[in-house]
Amino acid sequence: MTRVAGKVAFVTGAARGQGRSHVVELARNGADIIAFDLCADVETNHYALATAEDLAETAALVRAEGRRVVAAKVDVRDRVGLEAALAAAVDELGRLDIVVANAGICPLGDDVPVQGFVDAFDVDFVGVVNTIHTAIAHIGDGGSIIATGSLAALMPGGLTSPGGTGYGLAKRMIPEYVRTVAHLLAARGIRANTIHPSNCNTDMLQSPPMYKMFRDDLENPTLDDVKEGFASMHAIPTPWVEPSDISNAVLYLASDESRYLTGQALRIDAGAGLILGL
Ligand SMILES: NC(=O)c1ccc[n+]([C@@H]2O[C@H](COP(=O)([O-])OP(=O)(O)OC[C@H]3O[C@@H](n4cnc5c(N)ncnc54)[C@H](O)[C@@H]3O)[C@@H](O)[C@H]2O)c1
């Protein structure tokens, strides 16, 4: 398990869900870890985000893999705070090779005000830009940058409601931004790619606002009510992919195995793109 041995990986949104899964997979394969998370809620986002306890648990999982970790409560919207925290972490761990801009919110719901658009776009696009631009000052030659997009970026019509619109716009802009970064950094062997997950089995998906988006006809839809709708998006029969399915791709893109793969957007979508004609 040494596919990223000797490297240092920086992951945002690392306290739980896909971010935690990426961190553990990268640590298991030999990387030391910089794990940042907001560890607080966003008012327009009507499901709870991760806590300080979640981030501490992520850090403990990295140590259990025998790797070093710097974990900190950092908001990706705060460029100045991000710069200070990343500089301190890189100083401690000695280098930076891998960046996974994963933090995200999805403030769905017809009752979410326009501030939901602002919050979604600020976290999901500005936060990705802040993360990557901050990391560019530290990342070494041959490094790898990975941004988490979403299948939602590729769906015709996109999402409705202010928060959903902000989410969709942010996720649509990520691949174009990442391709530009990839082009600019290619001469140094630094690669930049986007991953587009479909429904992924995390708290973001398993949340009342998400259930309501799939079953607006019901007052309080449950998982049983939405499972069929989730599955109908996919050609391969499953309602969702697991965080580990995304982490497997992150590990490949982070490792030197993909050293000539850059500027690409990879869907991990159980064939949803086949149904959508993508
Ligand atoms: N779950 C899905 O169905 C799905 C599908 C496609 C894309 N995605 C994307 O995957 C990424 C990971 O989400 P997830 O599914 O693991 O959900 P999640 O809610 O479990 O994880 C998101 C993490 O980001 C953190 N975060 C939120 N705002 C932050 C901020 N301002 N600064 C730092 N950290 C912040 C949260 O605390 C949380 O730990 C997101 O970018 C999301 O948009 C998710």
The ligand as a MOL file (V3000), in Angstrom:
LIG
                    3D

  0  0  0     0  0            999 V3000
M  V30 BEGIN CTAB
M  V30 COUNTS 44 48 0 0 0
M  V30 BEGIN ATOM
M  V30 1 N -23.1200 13.2380 -1.7560 0
M  V30 2 C -23.4160 13.3840 -3.0240 0
M  V30 3 O -24.4190 12.8340 -3.5180 0
M  V30 4 C -22.5260 14.2050 -3.9010 0
M  V30 5 C -22.6800 14.0980 -5.2970 0
M  V30 6 C -21.8580 14.8320 -6.1230 0
M  V30 7 C -20.8880 15.6620 -5.5940 0
M  V30 8 N -20.7620 15.7600 -4.2310 0 CHG=1
M  V30 9 C -19.7080 16.6450 -3.7210 0
M  V30 10 O -18.8100 15.8620 -2.9340 0
M  V30 11 C -18.1320 16.7240 -2.0100 0
M  V30 12 C -18.1160 16.0750 -0.6380 0
M  V30 13 O -19.4340 16.0330 -0.1200 0
M  V30 14 P -19.9900 14.7650 0.7080 0
M  V30 15 O -20.8690 14.0250 -0.1840 0
M  V30 16 O -18.8550 14.0730 1.3490 0 CHG=-1
M  V30 17 O -20.9120 15.4980 1.7940 0
M  V30 18 P -20.6510 15.8350 3.3440 0
M  V30 19 O -21.6730 16.8570 3.7000 0
M  V30 20 O -20.6010 14.5990 4.1370 0
M  V30 21 O -19.1740 16.4540 3.3620 0
M  V30 22 C -18.9020 17.8010 3.0460 0
M  V30 23 C -17.8340 18.2870 4.0170 0
M  V30 24 O -17.4540 19.6350 3.6590 0
M  V30 25 C -17.3750 20.3970 4.8590 0
M  V30 26 N -17.5520 21.8260 4.5450 0
M  V30 27 C -18.6950 22.4440 4.1730 0
M  V30 28 N -18.4910 23.7580 4.0170 0
M  V30 29 C -17.1740 23.9810 4.2730 0
M  V30 30 C -16.3470 25.1360 4.2620 0
M  V30 31 N -16.8700 26.3460 3.9700 0
M  V30 32 N -15.0380 25.0110 4.5760 0
M  V30 33 C -14.5120 23.7960 4.8830 0
M  V30 34 N -15.2530 22.6560 4.9300 0
M  V30 35 C -16.5680 22.7550 4.6080 0
M  V30 36 C -18.4850 19.8320 5.7380 0
M  V30 37 O -18.3400 20.1570 7.1180 0
M  V30 38 C -18.3690 18.3350 5.4660 0
M  V30 39 O -17.4340 17.7170 6.3270 0
M  V30 40 C -18.8560 18.0600 -2.0870 0
M  V30 41 O -18.1050 18.9510 -2.8840 0
M  V30 42 C -20.1570 17.7180 -2.7800 0
M  V30 43 O -20.7160 18.8090 -3.4630 0
M  V30 44 C -21.5560 15.0470 -3.3950 0
M  V30 END ATOM
M  V30 BEGIN BOND
M  V30 1 1 1 2
M  V30 2 2 2 3
M  V30 3 1 2 4
M  V30 4 1 4 5
M  V30 5 2 4 44
M  V30 6 2 5 6
M  V30 7 1 6 7
M  V30 8 2 7 8
M  V30 9 1 8 9
M  V30 10 1 8 44
M  V30 11 1 9 10
M  V30 12 1 9 42
M  V30 13 1 10 11
M  V30 14 1 11 12
M  V30 15 1 11 40
M  V30 16 1 12 13
M  V30 17 1 13 14
M  V30 18 2 14 15
M  V30 19 1 14 16
M  V30 20 1 14 17
M  V30 21 1 17 18
M  V30 22 2 18 19
M  V30 23 1 18 20
M  V30 24 1 18 21
M  V30 25 1 21 22
M  V30 26 1 22 23
M  V30 27 1 23 24
M  V30 28 1 23 38
M  V30 29 1 24 25
M  V30 30 1 25 26
M  V30 31 1 25 36
M  V30 32 1 26 27
M  V30 33 1 26 35
M  V30 34 2 27 28
M  V30 35 1 28 29
M  V30 36 1 29 30
M  V30 37 2 29 35
M  V30 38 1 30 31
M  V30 39 2 30 32
M  V30 40 1 32 33
M  V30 41 2 33 34
M  V30 42 1 34 35
M  V30 43 1 36 37
M  V30 44 1 36 38
M  V30 45 1 38 39
M  V30 46 1 40 41
M  V30 47 1 40 42
M  V30 48 1 42 43
M  V30 END BOND
M  V30 END CTAB
M  END
